[in-house]
């Protein structure tokens, strides 16, 4: 039994972490747009209706398959660090790490520009047609999600006392909104509307208007407001007030790059991921390691199956920690990391017992190095929200939150159309907890800079103009020159563990897309988190409570420390697919969280 059927159609399919975004994507297809128009429309809506998880000031990697060209590409919406961001700049403030909130960790907002580039190069609709859904929800209101209401309630005193522009944006007559109530963001609606007005003033051409919209954001009034905002001081995770390092000039210099994907063959398909400026290749490394095991013979969700997957994840993620970073600044040995001989050597490290040691490899004979973790503890005094501010994850934990509940979230969307185009994207950053709202704009900036190391000499060390390594990691699968599958999930570091479980359930165990989204979810906490304060538990495996007693006993016997979490609490996998054999398009969405929905026609 599944909670929902796998949806099938012939016209188009959309799946995202919010039903309103999925509906907007389908509406764009109905208006004559293609998958790229629909993805942009859904992406802009997510910026409005999931403000606790993303916004225009955030970031997004966009994986796409252009059917006309028969080619997969990635648009990098991960903005770089400011030119003034150096380890010395942070050390001069007495900091040993980049804080997880406030103005100091702000990067160039990449999400808005990435959606514009997708629309300009691959879309067909005009900007006004694509933005109308987001503008409507910002101006007229949208129902507040339970997690958003909870987060605003926890942070309400912060918004009243310190981040007052956030209070004007998210509080209703000084009080947190109720779950399901209608919340408006008129300042954000006005920002979108002014961008659109300036775009249309540039002339009648579709591409010209989109380029003018980019200029309005990155070289016009938005950049000016950001520049002025970052010159003021705001309370951050340190417990002190700091101005930011980002400037309007940093925004003006940036254009969203389009790049080749990183890919690897797997069971007759080609699996595509973003480059090592993301954690994307860790998915490919896990697949490479798992090719040496007969998972199907082990049985879905058996102790053998879960143990093997977890131990391979530990090895792949250890390599992420040692070797991944912005390839424009560092020589990432990606070919060596994905090589068969290196993979075979690493695979031999998978034993019968759970490993409690972080073991990065030595690709091409290079010596791995991971900076030592800062053991500083979160604040124990002061208001409750101060401890939440210290934690760089987007989620906000209520005081009554059980210690076993999973944390870490973002957004996801996938789209395919009848022409064979396909998109997978994971928007994030610029969430309501990350930073105070920029006055007059209706959205905060992102804090992705927290993921860079202040220790020098590491591939992910901080440097001016460098992209901090992001956890955002959508996936695209191609076979015989056609896009076959696009998927992703919220979940920070866990994205490439939860989506791996989905992908293996579909490709190895033969489940349809919806059944695959509903299989038992689990993940290892072996590797340090990418988010401040980089917590980790080497033997811990979080697993949904509906696992069998036999599986739990088998994993415990192997040395894993199981941390049961509530059923249906890990991830929100969204997926679309296309099967050339029958010409049908498919869509599925995880029931976890009660808000991800798929649409197919």
C-alpha positions as CSV (number, residue, x, y, z in Angstrom):
1,X,0.0,0.0,0.0
2,X,1.1,3.6,-0.7
3,X,-0.4,6.8,0.5
4,X,-0.9,8.0,-3.1
5,X,-0.6,6.5,-6.5
6,X,2.2,7.2,-8.9
7,X,0.7,9.9,-11.2
8,X,0.9,9.4,-15.0
9,X,0.1,11.6,-17.9
10,X,1.1,12.7,-21.4
11,X,1.2,16.5,-21.2
12,X,3.5,17.3,-18.3
13,X,4.4,16.5,-14.7
14,X,5.5,18.6,-11.8
15,X,6.5,17.6,-8.2
16,X,7.6,20.0,-5.5
17,X,7.7,20.5,-1.8
18,X,4.6,22.8,-1.8
19,X,1.3,22.2,-3.5
20,X,1.0,25.8,-4.6
21,X,4.4,25.7,-6.4
22,X,3.4,22.4,-8.1
23,X,0.1,24.0,-9.2
24,X,2.0,27.1,-10.5
25,X,4.3,24.9,-12.5
26,X,1.5,23.1,-14.1
27,X,-0.3,26.4,-14.8
28,X,2.8,27.6,-16.7
29,X,2.7,24.4,-18.8
30,X,-1.0,25.0,-19.5
31,X,-0.2,28.5,-20.5
32,X,2.0,27.2,-23.3
33,X,5.3,27.1,-21.5
34,X,7.9,24.3,-21.4
35,X,9.5,22.6,-18.4
36,X,11.9,25.4,-18.0
37,X,9.2,28.0,-17.7
38,X,7.3,25.8,-15.3
39,X,10.4,25.3,-13.1
40,X,11.0,29.0,-12.9
41,X,7.4,29.7,-12.1
42,X,7.4,27.1,-9.3
43,X,10.8,28.3,-8.0
44,X,9.6,31.9,-7.6
45,X,6.4,30.6,-5.8
46,X,8.6,28.6,-3.4
47,X,10.4,31.9,-2.5
48,X,7.0,33.2,-1.2
49,X,5.2,30.3,0.3
50,X,8.2,28.6,2.1
51,X,10.0,31.6,3.6
52,X,11.3,29.5,6.5
53,X,13.3,27.5,4.0
54,X,14.3,29.7,1.0
55,X,13.9,33.1,-0.6
56,X,15.1,35.4,-3.4
57,X,18.3,36.1,-1.3
58,X,19.2,32.4,-1.3
59,X,20.7,29.9,-3.7
60,X,19.8,27.1,-6.1
61,X,21.5,24.6,-8.3
62,X,19.3,23.9,-11.4
63,X,19.9,20.7,-13.3
64,X,18.3,20.6,-16.7
65,X,18.0,18.4,-19.7
66,X,17.5,20.2,-23.0
67,X,15.8,17.7,-25.3
68,X,16.5,19.7,-28.5
69,X,20.2,19.6,-27.8
70,X,20.2,16.2,-26.1
71,X,22.3,17.6,-23.3
72,X,22.3,17.9,-19.5
73,X,23.6,21.1,-18.0
74,X,23.7,22.8,-14.5
75,X,23.0,26.4,-13.8
76,X,24.9,27.4,-10.7
77,X,22.8,29.6,-8.5
78,X,25.3,29.4,-5.6
79,X,26.6,32.9,-5.2
80,X,30.2,33.5,-4.2
81,X,31.6,35.1,-1.0
82,X,32.2,38.8,-1.0
83,X,35.5,40.2,-2.2
84,X,36.1,41.4,1.4
85,X,35.6,38.0,2.9
86,X,39.0,36.6,4.0
87,X,40.0,34.5,7.0
88,X,41.8,37.5,8.3
89,X,38.6,39.6,8.2
90,X,36.9,37.1,10.5
91,X,39.9,36.5,12.8
92,X,40.1,40.3,13.3
93,X,36.6,40.1,14.9
94,X,37.8,37.4,17.2
95,X,36.0,34.6,15.3
96,X,37.2,31.1,14.7
97,X,34.3,30.1,12.5
98,X,31.9,31.9,10.2
99,X,28.6,32.4,12.1
100,X,25.5,30.6,10.9
101,X,23.2,33.6,11.0
102,X,23.3,37.4,10.6
103,X,25.1,39.5,8.0
104,X,28.6,38.2,8.1
105,X,28.0,34.8,6.3
106,X,26.0,36.4,3.4
107,X,26.9,35.4,-0.1
108,X,25.8,37.0,-3.4
109,X,22.1,35.9,-3.8
110,X,22.2,33.4,-6.5
111,X,18.6,32.0,-6.7
112,X,17.0,34.9,-8.5
113,X,19.7,35.1,-11.2
114,X,19.7,31.4,-11.8
115,X,16.0,31.2,-12.4
116,X,16.3,34.2,-14.8
117,X,19.1,32.5,-16.7
118,X,17.1,29.3,-17.1
119,X,14.1,31.3,-18.3
120,X,16.2,33.4,-20.8
121,X,18.2,30.6,-22.4
122,X,15.7,27.7,-22.3
123,X,12.2,29.1,-21.6
124,X,9.5,30.5,-23.9
125,X,7.2,32.5,-21.7
126,X,7.6,36.2,-20.9
127,X,8.8,37.2,-17.5
128,X,5.4,38.6,-16.5
129,X,3.8,35.2,-17.2
130,X,6.3,33.4,-15.0
131,X,6.3,35.9,-12.1
132,X,2.5,36.4,-11.9
133,X,2.0,33.4,-9.5
134,X,4.6,34.5,-7.0
135,X,3.4,38.1,-7.1
136,X,-0.1,36.9,-6.5
137,X,0.7,34.9,-3.4
138,X,3.0,37.6,-2.0
139,X,0.4,40.3,-2.6
140,X,-2.9,38.4,-1.8
141,X,-1.5,35.9,0.7
142,X,-0.9,32.2,1.2
143,X,-1.6,29.7,3.9
144,X,1.1,29.5,6.6
145,X,2.7,26.1,6.9
146,X,2.9,24.6,10.4
147,X,6.7,24.6,10.5
148,X,6.7,28.3,9.3
149,X,4.3,29.2,12.0
150,X,6.3,27.4,14.6
151,X,9.5,29.0,13.5
152,X,8.1,32.5,13.6
153,X,6.6,31.9,17.0
154,X,10.0,30.8,18.4
155,X,11.8,33.8,16.8
156,X,9.0,36.4,17.6
157,X,10.9,38.1,20.4
158,X,14.0,38.3,18.2
159,X,11.9,39.9,15.5
160,X,10.4,42.4,17.9
161,X,13.6,43.4,19.6
162,X,16.4,43.0,17.1
163,X,15.4,42.1,13.6
164,X,12.5,44.5,13.4
165,X,12.2,44.4,9.6
166,X,11.6,40.7,10.0
167,X,9.0,41.5,12.5
168,X,7.2,43.8,10.1
169,X,7.3,41.1,7.4
170,X,6.4,37.9,9.4
171,X,4.4,39.1,12.4
172,X,0.8,40.0,12.2
173,X,0.0,43.0,14.4
174,X,3.0,42.1,16.5
175,X,2.0,38.4,16.9
176,X,3.1,35.2,15.1
177,X,0.6,34.0,12.4
178,X,-1.5,31.0,13.1
179,X,-0.9,27.7,11.2
180,X,-3.1,27.8,8.1
181,X,-3.8,31.6,8.4
182,X,-3.4,33.8,5.4
183,X,-0.1,35.7,5.4
184,X,0.8,38.5,2.9
185,X,4.2,39.9,2.1
186,X,3.5,43.2,0.3
187,X,7.1,44.3,0.4
188,X,8.2,41.2,-1.5
189,X,5.3,41.7,-4.0
190,X,6.4,45.3,-4.6
191,X,10.0,44.1,-5.2
192,X,8.8,41.6,-7.8
193,X,6.5,44.2,-9.4
194,X,9.2,46.9,-9.6
195,X,11.6,44.4,-11.1
196,X,9.0,43.5,-13.7
197,X,8.2,47.1,-14.4
198,X,11.8,48.0,-15.0
199,X,12.2,44.9,-17.2
200,X,9.2,45.8,-19.4
201,X,10.5,49.4,-19.7
202,X,13.6,48.0,-21.4
203,X,11.6,47.1,-24.5
204,X,9.3,44.4,-26.0
205,X,11.9,41.6,-26.4
206,X,11.5,38.7,-24.1
207,X,15.2,38.1,-23.6
208,X,15.9,41.8,-23.2
209,X,13.3,42.1,-20.5
210,X,14.8,39.1,-18.6
211,X,18.3,40.7,-18.8
212,X,16.9,44.0,-17.6
213,X,15.3,42.1,-14.6
214,X,18.7,40.8,-13.8
215,X,20.2,44.3,-13.9
216,X,17.4,45.6,-11.6
217,X,18.2,43.0,-9.0
218,X,22.0,42.8,-9.2
219,X,22.9,46.3,-10.4
220,X,19.8,48.4,-9.6
221,X,17.5,49.1,-6.6
222,X,17.8,45.6,-5.0
223,X,21.6,45.8,-5.0
224,X,21.4,49.3,-3.6
225,X,19.1,48.2,-0.7
226,X,21.3,45.2,0.1
227,X,24.4,47.4,0.1
228,X,22.8,49.9,2.5
229,X,21.5,47.1,4.7
230,X,24.9,45.4,5.0
231,X,26.5,48.6,6.3
232,X,24.4,48.5,9.4
233,X,25.1,46.1,12.3
234,X,22.7,43.2,13.2
235,X,22.7,40.7,15.9
236,X,24.0,37.3,14.8
237,X,24.9,33.8,16.1
238,X,27.9,35.2,18.0
239,X,25.6,37.1,20.4
240,X,27.0,40.4,19.1
241,X,26.1,42.8,16.3
242,X,28.2,43.0,13.2
243,X,27.8,44.7,9.8
244,X,28.2,42.5,6.7
245,X,31.0,42.2,4.1
246,X,28.8,41.9,1.0
247,X,28.4,45.0,-1.1
248,X,26.3,46.1,-4.1
249,X,29.5,45.8,-6.2
250,X,29.7,42.1,-5.4
251,X,26.2,41.7,-6.8
252,X,26.9,43.8,-9.9
253,X,30.0,41.7,-10.8
254,X,28.1,38.3,-10.7
255,X,26.5,36.3,-13.4
256,X,25.1,32.8,-12.9
257,X,27.4,30.4,-14.6
258,X,26.1,27.5,-16.7
259,X,28.4,24.4,-16.5
260,X,28.7,20.8,-17.5
261,X,27.4,18.3,-15.0
262,X,29.4,15.6,-13.3
263,X,28.1,12.2,-14.3
264,X,28.7,8.4,-14.0
265,X,27.2,5.4,-15.6
266,X,24.9,3.2,-13.4
267,X,22.9,0.2,-14.5
268,X,22.4,1.3,-18.1
269,X,21.8,5.0,-17.3
270,X,23.9,8.1,-16.9
271,X,23.4,9.9,-13.5
272,X,24.1,13.6,-13.5
273,X,24.9,15.9,-10.6
274,X,26.2,19.4,-9.9
275,X,30.0,19.8,-9.6
276,X,32.1,19.7,-6.4
277,X,31.1,23.2,-5.4
278,X,28.1,21.2,-4.2
279,X,28.1,17.9,-2.4
280,X,26.5,16.3,-5.6
281,X,29.4,14.0,-6.6
282,X,29.1,12.2,-3.3
283,X,26.0,10.6,-4.8
284,X,28.0,9.2,-7.6
285,X,30.8,8.0,-5.3
286,X,28.1,6.1,-3.3
287,X,26.8,4.5,-6.4
288,X,30.3,3.5,-7.5
289,X,31.0,1.8,-4.2
290,X,27.6,0.0,-4.1
291,X,28.1,-1.5,-7.6
292,X,30.4,-4.1,-5.9
293,X,27.5,-5.4,-3.7
294,X,24.4,-7.4,-4.6
295,X,21.9,-5.3,-2.8
296,X,18.9,-7.0,-4.4
297,X,20.0,-10.3,-2.9
298,X,20.2,-8.7,0.5
299,X,16.5,-7.6,0.4
300,X,15.0,-4.2,0.7
301,X,15.4,-2.6,4.2
302,X,17.3,-5.6,5.6
303,X,20.1,-5.1,8.0
304,X,22.6,-6.2,5.3
305,X,21.2,-3.6,2.9
306,X,21.2,-0.7,5.4
307,X,24.6,-1.6,6.8
308,X,26.2,-1.7,3.4
309,X,24.6,1.6,2.3
310,X,25.5,3.4,5.5
311,X,29.2,2.2,5.4
312,X,29.5,3.3,1.8
313,X,28.0,6.7,2.6
314,X,30.6,7.2,5.4
315,X,33.4,6.7,2.9
316,X,31.9,8.9,0.2
317,X,31.1,11.7,2.6
318,X,34.5,11.5,4.2
319,X,35.9,12.2,0.7
320,X,33.5,15.1,0.4
321,X,34.9,16.6,3.6
322,X,38.5,16.3,2.5
323,X,38.4,17.1,-1.2
324,X,35.3,19.0,-2.4
325,X,35.4,22.8,-3.0
326,X,35.0,25.4,-5.7
327,X,36.9,24.0,-8.7
328,X,37.6,27.5,-9.9
329,X,39.8,27.9,-6.9
330,X,41.1,24.5,-6.0
331,X,42.1,21.3,-7.9
332,X,39.4,18.8,-6.9
333,X,40.6,15.3,-7.9
334,X,37.2,14.3,-9.2
335,X,38.3,11.9,-11.9
336,X,40.5,10.1,-9.4
337,X,37.7,10.0,-6.8
338,X,35.3,8.3,-9.3
339,X,38.0,6.0,-10.9
340,X,37.3,2.3,-10.7
341,X,40.6,1.4,-9.1
342,X,40.2,4.0,-6.4
343,X,36.6,2.9,-5.8
344,X,37.7,-0.8,-5.5
345,X,40.3,0.2,-2.9
346,X,37.8,2.1,-0.9
347,X,35.2,-0.6,-1.2
348,X,37.5,-3.0,0.6
349,X,37.1,-0.8,3.7
350,X,33.5,-1.8,4.1
351,X,33.5,-4.5,6.8
352,X,31.1,-6.4,9.0
353,X,31.3,-3.8,11.8
354,X,30.2,-0.2,11.7
355,X,33.2,2.2,11.4
356,X,33.6,5.0,13.9
357,X,36.5,6.6,12.1
358,X,36.4,9.4,9.5
359,X,38.4,7.8,6.7
360,X,38.9,10.1,3.6
361,X,40.9,8.5,0.8
362,X,44.1,9.5,-1.0
363,X,43.1,9.8,-4.6
364,X,46.1,9.9,-7.0
365,X,48.3,9.6,-3.9
366,X,47.3,13.0,-2.5
367,X,47.2,13.3,1.3
368,X,43.7,14.2,2.7
369,X,43.3,16.9,5.4
370,X,40.2,18.0,7.2
371,X,40.5,21.0,9.6
372,X,39.9,20.2,13.3
373,X,36.4,20.8,14.5
374,X,35.7,23.8,16.8
375,X,34.2,22.3,19.9
376,X,32.6,25.5,21.1
377,X,29.2,24.9,22.8
378,X,26.0,26.8,22.0
379,X,24.8,29.4,24.5
380,X,23.0,28.1,27.5
381,X,21.9,31.4,28.9
382,X,19.6,34.1,27.5
383,X,16.4,33.8,25.5
384,X,15.6,30.5,23.8
385,X,15.9,32.0,20.3
386,X,19.6,32.7,20.9
387,X,20.4,29.0,20.8
388,X,18.4,28.6,17.7
389,X,20.3,31.5,16.0
390,X,23.6,29.7,16.9
391,X,22.5,26.7,14.8
392,X,23.0,27.4,11.1
393,X,20.3,25.0,9.9
394,X,17.1,26.5,8.4
395,X,14.8,24.7,10.8
396,X,13.8,26.1,14.1
397,X,13.2,23.8,17.0
398,X,10.4,24.6,19.5
399,X,11.3,24.1,23.2
400,X,9.2,21.0,23.3
401,X,10.9,19.4,20.3
402,X,11.9,15.8,21.0
403,X,15.6,15.2,20.8
404,X,15.0,12.4,18.3
405,X,13.2,14.6,15.7
406,X,15.0,15.1,12.4
407,X,16.2,18.6,11.6
408,X,17.5,20.2,8.4
409,X,15.3,21.2,5.5
410,X,15.0,23.2,2.3
411,X,12.9,23.0,-0.9
412,X,12.8,20.9,-4.0
413,X,11.1,20.9,-7.4
414,X,11.1,18.7,-10.5
415,X,9.4,19.2,-13.9
416,X,9.1,17.4,-17.2
417,X,7.1,18.2,-20.3
418,X,5.9,16.3,-23.4
419,X,8.8,17.6,-25.4
420,X,11.3,15.6,-23.3
421,X,12.7,18.5,-21.3
422,X,13.4,17.9,-17.6
423,X,14.5,20.0,-14.6
424,X,15.5,19.2,-11.0
425,X,16.3,22.0,-8.5
426,X,16.8,22.4,-4.8
427,X,16.2,26.1,-3.8
428,X,17.4,27.0,-0.4
429,X,19.0,29.9,1.6
430,X,17.7,33.2,2.6
431,X,15.3,31.7,5.1
432,X,13.6,33.7,7.8
433,X,16.0,32.5,10.5
434,X,19.2,33.2,8.5
435,X,19.3,36.9,8.5
436,X,17.2,40.0,9.1
437,X,14.9,41.0,6.3
438,X,16.4,43.7,4.0
439,X,14.3,46.9,4.5
440,X,12.0,47.6,1.7
441,X,12.6,44.3,-0.1
442,X,10.6,41.7,1.9
443,X,13.3,39.0,2.1
444,X,16.5,38.2,4.0
445,X,19.9,37.2,2.7
446,X,21.4,33.7,2.7
447,X,24.1,32.5,5.1
448,X,25.8,29.9,2.9
449,X,29.2,31.4,3.8
450,X,29.0,29.5,7.1
451,X,30.0,26.3,5.2
452,X,33.5,27.6,4.3
453,X,36.4,26.9,6.6
454,X,38.4,29.7,8.1
455,X,41.4,27.4,8.3
456,X,43.5,27.9,5.2
457,X,44.8,25.3,2.8
458,X,41.6,23.2,2.5
459,X,39.5,22.9,-0.8
460,X,36.6,24.6,1.0
461,X,38.6,27.3,2.8
462,X,37.2,30.8,2.6
463,X,38.5,33.1,-0.2
464,X,37.1,36.3,-1.8
465,X,34.8,35.5,-4.7
466,X,34.8,31.8,-4.0
467,X,31.7,29.6,-3.8
468,X,31.3,27.9,-0.4
469,X,30.6,24.2,-0.9
470,X,26.9,23.8,-0.7
471,X,24.8,20.8,0.4
472,X,22.2,21.4,-2.4
473,X,22.1,18.4,-4.7
474,X,19.4,17.6,-7.3
475,X,19.8,14.6,-9.6
476,X,19.0,14.0,-13.3
477,X,19.1,10.5,-15.0
478,X,19.6,10.1,-18.7
479,X,19.3,6.9,-20.8
480,X,19.7,6.5,-24.6
481,X,19.9,10.2,-25.1
482,X,16.7,11.0,-23.3
483,X,15.9,12.3,-19.8
484,X,14.4,9.5,-17.8
485,X,14.3,10.8,-14.2
486,X,14.7,14.0,-12.1
487,X,14.5,14.0,-8.3
488,X,15.6,15.7,-5.2
489,X,14.8,16.3,-1.5
490,X,15.2,18.8,1.2
491,X,17.6,17.8,4.0
492,X,20.9,19.6,4.1
493,X,23.8,17.0,4.3
494,X,21.3,14.2,4.2
495,X,20.0,14.9,0.7
496,X,22.3,12.5,-1.0
497,X,21.5,9.8,1.5
498,X,17.7,10.1,1.3
499,X,17.7,10.4,-2.5
500,X,20.0,7.5,-2.7
501,X,17.5,5.3,-0.8
502,X,14.8,6.5,-3.2
503,X,16.9,5.8,-6.3
504,X,18.0,2.3,-5.2
505,X,14.4,1.4,-4.3
506,X,13.4,2.4,-7.8
507,X,16.4,1.0,-9.9
508,X,17.5,-2.0,-7.8
509,X,14.4,-3.1,-6.1
510,X,12.0,-2.2,-8.9
511,X,9.5,0.0,-7.0
512,X,7.6,2.6,-8.9
513,X,8.3,6.3,-8.2
514,X,5.7,6.8,-5.5
515,X,6.5,3.6,-3.7
516,X,10.2,4.5,-3.8
517,X,9.5,7.8,-2.1
518,X,7.7,6.0,0.7
519,X,10.3,3.4,1.5
520,X,12.0,3.4,4.9
521,X,14.3,6.4,5.3
522,X,17.5,6.5,7.3
523,X,20.9,8.3,7.3
524,X,24.3,8.2,9.0
525,X,25.5,11.2,11.1
526,X,29.1,10.0,10.9
527,X,30.5,13.0,9.0
528,X,30.5,16.6,10.5
529,X,27.5,18.7,9.4
530,X,28.2,21.4,6.8
531,X,26.3,23.8,9.0
532,X,27.5,25.7,12.0
533,X,28.3,24.2,14.5
534,X,29.3,21.1,12.5
535,X,28.0,18.5,14.9
536,X,28.5,14.8,14.2
537,X,27.9,11.4,15.8
538,X,30.2,8.8,14.2
539,X,28.1,5.7,14.8
540,X,24.6,7.3,14.9
541,X,22.1,6.2,12.3
542,X,18.8,8.0,12.4
543,X,16.0,5.7,11.1
544,X,12.3,5.9,10.9
545,X,10.6,3.9,13.6
546,X,8.7,1.6,11.2
547,X,11.8,-0.5,10.6
548,X,11.6,-4.2,11.6
549,X,12.9,-5.6,14.8
550,X,15.1,-7.9,12.8
551,X,16.7,-5.0,11.0
552,X,17.2,-3.1,14.2
553,X,18.8,-6.1,15.9
554,X,21.1,-6.7,12.9
555,X,22.3,-3.1,12.8
556,X,22.9,-2.9,16.5
557,X,24.8,-6.2,16.4
558,X,27.1,-4.6,13.8
559,X,27.8,-1.6,16.1
560,X,25.5,1.0,14.7
561,X,23.9,3.4,17.3
562,X,20.3,3.6,16.1
563,X,18.3,6.8,16.8
564,X,14.7,6.0,16.0
565,X,12.7,9.1,14.7
566,X,9.0,9.4,14.0
567,X,7.6,7.6,10.9
568,X,7.4,9.7,7.8
569,X,9.9,12.4,9.1
570,X,13.0,12.0,7.0
571,X,13.1,13.9,3.8
572,X,10.5,14.9,1.2
573,X,11.6,13.3,-2.1
574,X,10.0,14.8,-5.2
575,X,10.4,13.1,-8.6
576,X,9.3,13.1,-12.2
577,X,10.1,10.6,-14.9
578,X,9.5,9.7,-18.5
579,X,9.3,6.2,-20.0
580,X,10.0,6.1,-23.7
581,X,8.4,2.6,-24.0
582,X,4.9,3.9,-23.3
583,X,5.3,7.6,-23.8
584,X,3.9,8.3,-20.3
585,X,5.2,11.0,-17.9
586,X,5.3,10.1,-14.2
587,X,5.3,12.1,-11.0
588,X,5.6,11.3,-7.3
589,X,5.9,13.2,-4.0
590,X,6.8,12.0,-0.6
591,X,3.9,12.2,1.9
592,X,6.4,13.3,4.6
593,X,5.5,16.7,6.0
594,X,2.1,16.7,4.3
595,X,2.9,19.5,1.9
596,X,4.9,18.0,-1.1
597,X,2.6,17.3,-4.0
598,X,2.9,16.0,-7.5
599,X,0.7,16.9,-10.5
600,X,0.5,15.1,-13.9
601,X,-1.7,15.6,-16.9
